C-alpha cells in the first residue's frame, strides 16, 4: 500500500497493485483497474516513485527483472 493525499487534504492508503494509470493534467489522477479515478495532491512522478518502491519492498520488481533476463537469454 502507498500513502497518498486526496485533493481535500485527507490521506489514504492505496493498494499500488490496483493502479492502472497515473496522469497529470495539471492535477494528478490515479486510475484503478476497476475504472475508479482518484485525484491526489502528489505529482505523478512522486506516485510512480512510491509504486516502484512498494514493488521493490514486496519483491515484484526483482521478479520482473528476473523474467526479463530469462526472456533475453532465451532469445
Secondary structure by P-SEA (a helix, b strand, c coil): cbbbbccccbbbbcccccccccccccbbbbbccccbbbbbcccaaaaaaaaaaaaaaaaaaaaaaaaaaaaaaac
